[in-house]
Amino acid sequence: MLINSSIERLLKSVLIACLLLNSWNIGAQSRVVGALPDSSIILQHIFITDAQLIDSLMTNVDSLKSPSNISLAEAMFNPDIKLIHGDTIKLKTVEVGEQYNFIERDSSKIVDIHPQDSPDHKGFTLTADDGNSKITFKGSIRLNGAYDFNGLSHRDHFQTYNIPVGDEGQGARFFMSGNQTRFGFEASKKTDLGPVSIRLESDFLGPLYTYRIRHVYGSFMDVLAGQTWSVFGDPTSIPWTVDLEGPNSSLSERTVQVRYSRLINQNTRWTISIESPQLDLTAPDSLQVTLQDFPDIATRFKRLTNWGHVQVAMIFRSMAYNTDQSGSLGFGALLSGRYEFDDNQELLFQAVGGKGIARYIGSVNGNGLDVVYNPIENTYDPLELYGGFISYGIDWNDKIFSYFTPGLTYMPPYSYQPDDTFVFSGYFSGNVFWNVNPGIRVGGEYSFGSRINKDDQKGIANRISFIVYYDF
């Protein structure tokens, strides 16, 4: 009995040691920036991924079976990384042998995935003979359309800043478009130091609906370089919407950047980036706007919990206006997250505030609102901006889900700005999506928006929109 007990303990020790060593090559790839498991918790993740497998291998290892010893067990089921909405998979797995599914480590752990991006789990994959390299081609054919009752009949996207006030824009309109269609590829190669990954995704929403690059970047270990979602943002707290813009105060800017991301404990990841410093302003003819001489710097802390995640992000900007490099500082802060009530209900939220950050806000981006010209002092002043939204999501069943989202954006004006200056916009959307079949999804949405100017003139917009996805 003593010999058998010793042999049993030895076998268990060898098994645990092998699994721990494998943790250097087996990790979690989530849809979002999440906490990458380290070697001290890989067994917990394997336990969560396939409990029956662990039970059959280690029937007497109580430390693995006890929920009190699984600090990330609940986190593995939070809405950032679990299965959601039918065929929308947030964990990528690879088969090992005939029965075993382990989570594959990938440098894309530092990458954000937005609801509007191509689905992470689709595509046609070609693998090299040696198994060290692979490339996956992805596509998402999208037909969207809308009926505008009033307000935004001249715009394809529901951008509340553009709602006309008074009697303008009261005509109805129906339109359809296929310009949101996505196409791209992902490739990865195993190396002695870890996998190297690249990604390209494009659509047809460039000027005059021409070809446009959405994402193009490479990632290795904890470093990413290229164009993708800004670190000053949280795509995983943005709800599904039919309209491309989403909530009016959501942060949804893609930038050229170099980012570094590090796991500071098993539940928290820190990310910092330097990003292309594009200034969003409207300048008089007398002003010669200079090139920017300092990058935007963004950072964030994201913590996974047993109920979802919470994130704090900040950005710092040096905005130059004239050839003598005169300018001002911009800064902003974001609090965001998601709270899962149960397997079928969740609450998403974002709250943002700062100066000179309009470039990063979906509803006001591209309208010259980072800074405003002060004709009295012959200077430029950064504009303040505050906003936020909450979104309630519910899965009606395993194929149908909805989001209901109110939001607002507020920009206090300076006294010297004209009376028609934008001050406030409100937003609401409610939708329903149906996963008809794997790779086929349809959605419908009602959107309401309002705009108020400095002189209290108001305008509203009402839209019903729809979209059809064919993902491959």
TORVODO-150918 format. One record per residue (C-alpha): x, y, z; residue in three letters. Coordinates in Angstrom, 2 decimals, padded with zeros to 5 digits. Example, Ala and Ser with C-alpha at 12.3 -4.5 7.8 and 13.67 -1.06 7.14 Angstrom:
BEGIN
> east	north	up	nugu
> 012.30	-004.50	007.80	ALA
> 013.67	-001.06	007.14	SER
This chain:
BEGIN
> east	north	up	nugu
> 000.00	000.00	000.00	MET
> 002.83	002.38	000.85	LEU
> 004.54	001.66	-002.49	ILE
> 001.29	002.12	-004.40	ASN
> 000.64	005.40	-002.61	SER
> 004.15	006.65	-003.42	SER
> 003.79	005.67	-007.07	ILE
> 000.42	007.43	-007.22	GLU
> 001.89	010.62	-005.76	ARG
> 004.83	010.41	-008.17	LEU
> 002.55	010.01	-011.20	LEU
> 000.44	012.95	-010.08	LYS
> 003.55	015.10	-009.61	SER
> 004.85	014.19	-013.08	VAL
> 001.47	014.98	-014.65	LEU
> 001.24	018.33	-012.91	ILE
> 004.82	019.20	-013.86	ALA
> 004.17	018.35	-017.52	CYS
> 001.05	020.46	-017.60	LEU
> 002.84	023.37	-015.96	LEU
> 005.67	023.15	-018.49	LEU
> 003.13	023.10	-021.30	ASN
> 001.66	026.31	-019.96	SER
> 004.47	028.17	-021.68	TRP
> 002.97	027.05	-024.99	ASN
> -000.70	026.87	-024.03	ILE
> -002.52	030.03	-023.06	GLY
> -005.75	031.83	-023.47	ALA
> -006.59	033.79	-026.58	GLN
> -009.73	035.82	-025.96	SER
> -011.75	038.05	-028.26	ARG
> -010.53	040.98	-026.22	VAL
> -007.60	042.29	-024.24	VAL
> -007.75	039.89	-021.32	GLY
> -005.56	038.41	-018.65	ALA
> -003.27	035.82	-020.23	LEU
> -002.97	032.80	-017.90	PRO
> 000.51	032.17	-016.56	ASP
> 002.00	028.84	-015.53	SER
> 000.59	029.08	-012.01	SER
> -003.02	029.03	-013.21	ILE
> -002.94	027.05	-016.46	ILE
> -004.35	023.97	-014.71	LEU
> -007.26	026.03	-013.54	GLN
> -008.02	027.06	-017.12	HIS
> -007.72	023.49	-018.37	ILE
> -010.05	022.44	-015.55	PHE
> -012.58	025.04	-016.61	ILE
> -012.21	024.17	-020.29	THR
> -012.73	020.42	-019.90	ASP
> -013.64	019.40	-016.37	ALA
> -014.39	015.80	-017.34	GLN
> -010.92	015.42	-018.82	LEU
> -009.25	016.55	-015.61	ILE
> -011.58	014.40	-013.51	ASP
> -010.64	011.34	-015.53	SER
> -006.92	012.09	-015.37	LEU
> -006.67	013.21	-011.74	MET
> -009.56	011.82	-009.77	THR
> -007.91	012.47	-006.42	ASN
> -006.40	015.93	-006.94	VAL
> -008.76	017.86	-004.68	ASP
> -006.89	021.13	-005.10	SER
> -007.99	021.25	-008.74	LEU
> -011.60	020.32	-008.03	LYS
> -012.19	022.84	-005.31	SER
> -013.81	026.05	-006.62	PRO
> -012.14	027.97	-003.82	SER
> -008.77	027.26	-005.41	ASN
> -009.77	028.45	-008.89	ILE
> -009.27	032.19	-008.79	SER
> -010.03	032.68	-012.49	LEU
> -012.75	030.06	-012.85	ALA
> -015.49	032.65	-012.82	GLU
> -013.45	034.99	-015.00	ALA
> -013.27	032.32	-017.69	MET
> -017.05	032.54	-017.88	PHE
> -017.28	036.31	-017.95	ASN
> -018.80	037.93	-021.06	PRO
> -015.39	038.89	-022.43	ASP
> -014.33	035.34	-023.19	ILE
> -017.24	032.93	-023.13	LYS
> -019.48	031.63	-025.90	LEU
> -022.10	034.21	-026.84	ILE
> -024.90	034.62	-029.34	HIS
> -024.91	031.25	-031.01	GLY
> -021.92	030.92	-033.30	ASP
> -020.09	034.02	-032.04	THR
> -017.14	032.39	-030.29	ILE
> -014.86	034.36	-028.01	LYS
> -012.30	031.63	-027.37	LEU
> -010.26	030.06	-030.12	LYS
> -009.27	026.42	-029.50	THR
> -007.22	023.84	-031.32	VAL
> -007.71	020.11	-031.21	GLU
> -004.91	017.99	-029.78	VAL
> -005.48	014.32	-030.51	GLY
> -009.02	013.03	-030.68	GLU
> -010.44	014.20	-027.35	GLN
> -008.42	017.03	-025.93	TYR
> -009.19	020.70	-026.54	ASN
> -006.59	023.05	-025.10	PHE
> -006.62	026.83	-025.40	ILE
> -003.99	028.02	-027.86	GLU
> -001.54	030.76	-026.91	ARG
> -001.32	033.59	-029.43	ASP
> 000.24	037.04	-029.42	SER
> -003.12	038.50	-030.44	SER
> -004.02	038.45	-026.73	LYS
> -003.17	042.16	-026.78	ILE
> -005.64	042.90	-029.60	VAL
> -009.14	044.38	-029.23	ASP
> -012.14	042.97	-031.08	ILE
> -015.04	045.33	-031.79	HIS
> -018.61	044.12	-032.51	PRO
> -018.29	045.69	-035.99	GLN
> -015.14	043.71	-036.86	ASP
> -015.06	040.52	-038.89	SER
> -015.92	037.45	-036.77	PRO
> -012.89	036.01	-035.06	ASP
> -013.68	032.33	-035.61	HIS
> -014.56	032.26	-039.32	LYS
> -012.39	031.87	-042.40	GLY
> -010.54	029.46	-044.66	PHE
> -007.19	028.35	-043.25	THR
> -004.10	027.13	-045.10	LEU
> -001.41	025.50	-042.98	THR
> 002.22	024.93	-043.98	ALA
> 003.46	021.35	-044.25	ASP
> 005.59	021.74	-041.13	ASP
> 002.62	023.07	-039.15	GLY
> 004.53	026.18	-038.06	ASN
> 002.79	028.71	-040.29	SER
> -000.83	029.30	-041.24	LYS
> -002.93	031.92	-042.97	ILE
> -006.68	032.43	-042.65	THR
> -008.73	034.35	-045.21	PHE
> -011.89	035.96	-043.84	LYS
> -014.86	037.73	-045.30	GLY
> -018.11	039.23	-044.10	SER
> -020.61	040.22	-046.78	ILE
> -022.88	042.88	-045.29	ARG
> -025.99	044.49	-046.71	LEU
> -027.39	047.30	-044.61	ASN
> -030.21	049.71	-045.20	GLY
> -032.45	052.18	-043.40	ALA
> -035.59	054.24	-043.57	TYR
> -035.17	057.77	-042.22	ASP
> -038.36	059.38	-041.00	PHE
> -036.58	062.72	-040.48	ASN
> -033.37	064.37	-039.37	GLY
> -030.57	062.43	-041.06	LEU
> -031.97	061.76	-044.51	SER
> -028.68	062.96	-046.05	HIS
> -026.44	060.64	-044.00	ARG
> -025.83	056.89	-044.15	ASP
> -024.51	056.75	-040.57	HIS
> -026.50	057.81	-037.52	PHE
> -024.10	060.51	-036.27	GLN
> -026.07	062.74	-033.88	THR
> -023.77	065.75	-034.39	TYR
> -025.06	066.02	-037.97	ASN
> -028.75	066.25	-037.05	ILE
> -030.03	069.55	-038.53	PRO
> -031.99	071.95	-036.33	VAL
> -035.18	073.81	-037.19	GLY
> -037.07	072.77	-040.30	ASP
> -034.08	071.32	-042.15	GLU
> -033.73	067.63	-042.91	GLY
> -037.38	066.72	-042.35	GLN
> -037.74	064.61	-045.49	GLY
> -037.96	060.81	-045.48	ALA
> -035.49	058.55	-047.27	ARG
> -034.79	054.85	-047.86	PHE
> -031.37	053.53	-048.81	PHE
> -029.37	050.29	-049.00	MET
> -025.63	049.72	-049.22	SER
> -023.07	046.94	-049.30	GLY
> -020.09	049.13	-048.43	ASN
> -019.68	047.71	-044.91	GLN
> -018.55	044.38	-046.42	THR
> -015.30	043.17	-044.83	ARG
> -012.41	041.20	-046.30	PHE
> -008.99	040.35	-044.96	GLY
> -006.63	037.74	-043.64	PHE
> -004.70	036.72	-040.55	GLU
> -001.40	034.85	-040.55	ALA
> 000.83	033.46	-037.83	SER
> 004.16	031.73	-037.58	LYS
> 005.65	029.83	-034.66	LYS
> 009.17	030.85	-033.64	THR
> 011.52	029.92	-030.84	ASP
> 010.53	033.09	-028.97	LEU
> 006.80	032.72	-029.56	GLY
> 004.26	033.17	-032.37	PRO
> 004.36	036.14	-034.74	VAL
> 000.95	037.27	-036.04	SER
> -000.23	039.74	-038.68	ILE
> -003.72	040.90	-039.63	ARG
> -005.36	042.93	-042.39	LEU
> -009.04	043.86	-042.56	GLU
> -010.67	046.22	-045.04	SER
> -014.04	047.55	-046.13	ASP
> -015.41	049.94	-048.79	PHE
> -016.13	053.02	-046.71	LEU
> -013.27	055.18	-047.93	GLY
> -013.82	058.51	-049.74	PRO
> -016.62	058.08	-052.29	LEU
> -017.06	054.51	-050.96	TYR
> -013.69	053.30	-052.14	THR
> -011.54	050.54	-050.65	TYR
> -010.38	051.34	-047.09	ARG
> -008.04	049.61	-044.66	ILE
> -009.59	049.14	-041.21	ARG
> -006.88	047.12	-039.48	HIS
> -003.32	046.35	-040.50	VAL
> -000.81	045.32	-037.85	TYR
> 001.66	042.78	-036.60	GLY
> 002.05	041.47	-033.07	SER
> 004.79	039.56	-031.28	PHE
> 004.80	038.66	-027.61	MET
> 003.44	041.77	-025.86	ASP
> 004.11	044.30	-028.65	VAL
> 001.75	045.37	-031.45	LEU
> 002.60	047.77	-034.29	ALA
> 000.22	049.02	-036.96	GLY
> -003.30	050.38	-037.26	GLN
> -006.12	049.16	-035.02	THR
> -008.41	050.36	-032.22	TRP
> -006.88	053.04	-030.02	SER
> -005.77	052.08	-026.52	VAL
> -007.94	055.01	-025.41	PHE
> -011.07	052.94	-025.81	GLY
> -012.77	049.71	-024.81	ASP
> -014.40	047.92	-027.76	PRO
> -015.55	045.07	-025.50	THR
> -017.89	047.43	-023.64	SER
> -019.58	048.65	-026.86	ILE
> -022.92	047.00	-027.64	PRO
> -023.96	045.37	-030.87	TRP
> -025.74	047.89	-033.10	THR
> -027.02	047.77	-036.66	VAL
> -025.77	051.29	-037.36	ASP
> -022.02	051.54	-037.87	LEU
> -021.56	054.53	-035.53	GLU
> -022.96	052.93	-032.39	GLY
> -023.71	055.01	-029.25	PRO
> -023.06	058.73	-029.71	ASN
> -020.37	058.94	-027.01	SER
> -018.60	055.64	-027.66	SER
> -014.85	055.68	-028.27	LEU
> -014.24	053.97	-031.59	SER
> -011.16	055.46	-033.24	GLU
> -008.60	053.37	-035.12	ARG
> -005.09	054.81	-035.01	THR
> -001.59	054.01	-036.22	VAL
> 000.24	052.98	-033.08	GLN
> 002.86	050.98	-031.26	VAL
> 001.54	049.40	-028.08	ARG
> 002.99	047.37	-025.26	TYR
> 000.81	045.24	-023.01	SER
> 001.79	043.47	-019.82	ARG
> -000.01	041.21	-017.37	LEU
> 000.60	042.76	-013.93	ILE
> -001.31	040.05	-012.07	ASN
> -003.46	037.12	-013.10	GLN
> -006.57	039.30	-013.51	ASN
> -005.20	042.70	-014.59	THR
> -003.50	043.86	-017.79	ARG
> -001.73	047.18	-018.33	TRP
> -001.34	048.62	-021.84	THR
> 000.46	051.73	-023.08	ILE
> 000.80	053.09	-026.61	SER
> 002.17	055.90	-028.71	ILE
> -000.34	056.84	-031.42	GLU
> -000.41	058.96	-034.55	SER
> -001.16	062.59	-033.52	PRO
> -003.84	063.72	-035.95	GLN
> -005.43	067.04	-034.98	LEU
> -009.15	067.54	-035.62	ASP
> -009.77	071.29	-036.02	LEU
> -011.34	073.83	-038.35	THR
> -008.82	076.57	-039.13	ALA
> -009.35	080.00	-040.71	PRO
> -007.51	080.71	-043.94	ASP
> -005.03	082.91	-042.09	SER
> -003.78	080.04	-039.94	LEU
> -001.11	077.71	-041.24	GLN
> -001.58	074.46	-039.35	VAL
> 001.73	072.76	-038.71	THR
> 002.59	069.10	-038.54	LEU
> 002.32	067.60	-035.07	GLN
> 005.64	067.12	-033.29	ASP
> 004.62	064.74	-030.48	PHE
> 002.55	061.53	-030.48	PRO
> -000.63	060.92	-028.54	ASP
> 000.11	058.75	-025.50	ILE
> -002.61	056.41	-024.25	ALA
> -002.66	053.95	-021.38	THR
> -005.20	051.74	-019.66	ARG
> -005.70	049.19	-016.90	PHE
> -008.22	046.41	-017.47	LYS
> -009.29	043.99	-014.74	ARG
> -011.26	040.81	-015.29	LEU
> -013.66	039.79	-012.54	THR
> -016.13	036.99	-011.94	ASN
> -018.90	039.32	-013.20	TRP
> -017.21	040.79	-016.28	GLY
> -014.55	043.49	-016.44	HIS
> -013.81	047.10	-015.53	VAL
> -011.31	049.39	-017.25	GLN
> -009.75	052.81	-016.72	VAL
> -008.04	054.50	-019.69	ALA
> -006.30	057.86	-020.17	MET
> -004.86	059.84	-023.05	ILE
> -002.45	062.77	-023.24	PHE
> -002.10	064.96	-026.34	ARG
> 000.25	067.77	-027.40	SER
> -001.59	069.73	-030.10	MET
> 000.46	072.14	-032.24	ALA
> -001.22	074.80	-034.40	TYR
> 001.36	077.18	-035.90	ASN
> 004.74	076.89	-037.54	THR
> 006.36	078.13	-034.32	ASP
> 004.92	074.99	-032.64	GLN
> 002.60	076.94	-030.35	SER
> -000.27	074.81	-029.13	GLY
> -001.93	073.33	-026.07	SER
> -002.33	070.11	-024.15	LEU
> -005.26	067.75	-024.42	GLY
> -006.18	064.97	-022.04	PHE
> -009.03	062.58	-021.37	GLY
> -010.17	059.76	-019.10	ALA
> -012.47	056.81	-019.70	LEU
> -014.23	054.50	-017.25	LEU
> -015.84	051.48	-018.90	SER
> -016.84	047.90	-018.34	GLY
> -019.43	045.20	-018.52	ARG
> -021.44	043.51	-015.80	TYR
> -023.04	040.13	-016.38	GLU
> -026.18	039.55	-014.32	PHE
> -026.46	035.92	-015.43	ASP
> -025.81	033.82	-018.52	ASP
> -028.39	035.76	-020.54	ASN
> -028.19	039.38	-019.37	GLN
> -025.43	041.98	-019.21	GLU
> -024.91	045.70	-018.71	LEU
> -022.28	047.63	-020.71	LEU
> -021.17	051.16	-019.88	PHE
> -018.74	053.94	-020.80	GLN
> -018.18	057.37	-019.25	ALA
> -015.66	059.75	-020.82	VAL
> -014.46	063.30	-020.23	GLY
> -011.60	065.57	-021.19	GLY
> -010.26	068.38	-023.38	LYS
> -009.20	068.09	-027.00	GLY
> -010.42	064.49	-027.38	ILE
> -013.21	064.87	-029.98	ALA
> -011.09	062.92	-032.45	ARG
> -011.72	059.77	-030.41	TYR
> -015.51	060.14	-029.99	ILE
> -017.66	058.57	-032.69	GLY
> -020.48	061.13	-032.90	SER
> -018.24	064.22	-033.23	VAL
> -015.13	062.84	-034.91	ASN
> -014.12	064.59	-038.12	GLY
> -015.91	067.87	-037.40	ASN
> -012.96	070.00	-036.26	GLY
> -013.85	069.87	-032.57	LEU
> -010.57	069.07	-030.82	ASP
> -009.87	072.80	-030.57	VAL
> -011.72	075.99	-031.52	VAL
> -010.37	079.31	-032.81	TYR
> -010.63	082.22	-030.36	ASN
> -010.96	085.38	-032.50	PRO
> -010.65	087.66	-029.47	ILE
> -007.24	086.38	-028.36	GLU
> -006.18	085.08	-031.79	ASN
> -005.44	081.70	-030.19	THR
> -006.88	078.20	-030.15	TYR
> -008.63	076.68	-027.14	ASP
> -009.19	072.94	-026.61	PRO
> -012.85	072.02	-026.33	LEU
> -014.21	070.13	-023.35	GLU
> -016.26	067.01	-023.97	LEU
> -018.24	064.76	-021.63	TYR
> -020.38	061.77	-022.47	GLY
> -021.46	058.29	-021.67	GLY
> -023.88	055.48	-022.31	PHE
> -025.28	052.37	-020.70	ILE
> -026.52	049.36	-022.63	SER
> -028.66	046.46	-021.49	TYR
> -028.11	043.24	-023.42	GLY
> -030.31	040.16	-023.28	ILE
> -030.23	036.77	-024.98	ASP
> -033.85	035.83	-025.63	TRP
> -032.73	032.33	-026.57	ASN
> -029.63	030.70	-028.06	ASP
> -030.21	032.41	-031.44	LYS
> -031.83	035.79	-030.72	ILE
> -030.36	038.67	-028.70	PHE
> -030.94	042.41	-028.23	SER
> -029.32	045.57	-026.88	TYR
> -031.07	048.71	-025.61	PHE
> -028.78	051.74	-025.33	THR
> -029.31	055.35	-024.18	PRO
> -026.40	057.82	-024.39	GLY
> -025.44	061.49	-024.41	LEU
> -022.65	063.86	-025.44	THR
> -022.10	067.34	-023.99	TYR
> -019.62	070.01	-025.13	MET
> -019.83	073.26	-023.11	PRO
> -019.31	076.21	-025.48	PRO
> -017.07	079.24	-025.11	TYR
> -018.77	082.65	-024.99	SER
> -017.20	083.72	-028.29	TYR
> -018.54	080.73	-030.25	GLN
> -021.50	081.40	-032.61	PRO
> -025.11	080.64	-031.67	ASP
> -025.36	077.58	-033.91	ASP
> -022.51	075.83	-032.05	THR
> -023.20	072.21	-031.11	PHE
> -023.67	071.74	-027.35	VAL
> -025.59	068.52	-026.63	PHE
> -026.84	065.35	-028.30	SER
> -028.98	062.52	-027.00	GLY
> -029.18	058.98	-028.34	TYR
> -031.23	055.82	-027.98	PHE
> -031.24	052.56	-029.91	SER
> -033.01	049.25	-029.49	GLY
> -032.35	046.24	-031.70	ASN
> -032.76	042.53	-032.21	VAL
> -030.31	040.15	-033.91	PHE
> -031.09	036.64	-035.09	TRP
> -028.45	034.00	-035.79	ASN
> -030.33	032.28	-038.60	VAL
> -027.62	029.72	-039.25	ASN
> -023.89	029.50	-038.53	PRO
> -022.42	032.32	-040.59	GLY
> -025.77	034.02	-041.30	ILE
> -027.14	036.78	-039.08	ARG
> -029.83	039.43	-039.56	VAL
> -030.60	042.44	-037.41	GLY
> -033.10	045.26	-037.12	GLY
> -032.88	048.47	-035.09	GLU
> -034.72	051.64	-034.15	TYR
> -032.56	054.72	-033.48	SER
> -033.50	058.11	-032.06	PHE
> -031.22	061.13	-031.82	GLY
> -031.42	064.76	-030.81	SER
> -029.17	067.81	-031.10	ARG
> -029.25	071.09	-029.16	ILE
> -027.25	074.18	-030.16	ASN
> -025.93	077.03	-028.06	LYS
> -029.03	079.13	-028.87	ASP
> -031.30	076.24	-027.72	ASP
> -032.38	075.41	-031.26	GLN
> -033.18	071.70	-031.45	LYS
> -033.39	068.94	-034.01	GLY
> -034.35	065.27	-033.86	ILE
> -033.88	062.19	-036.03	ALA
> -035.70	058.85	-036.24	ASN
> -034.47	055.85	-038.18	ARG
> -035.32	052.18	-038.67	ILE
> -032.40	050.17	-040.04	SER
> -031.53	046.59	-040.88	PHE
> -028.48	044.51	-041.74	ILE
> -027.73	041.06	-043.15	VAL
> -024.39	039.30	-042.52	TYR
> -022.91	036.42	-044.50	TYR
> -019.70	035.51	-042.68	ASP
> -017.12	033.07	-043.98	PHE
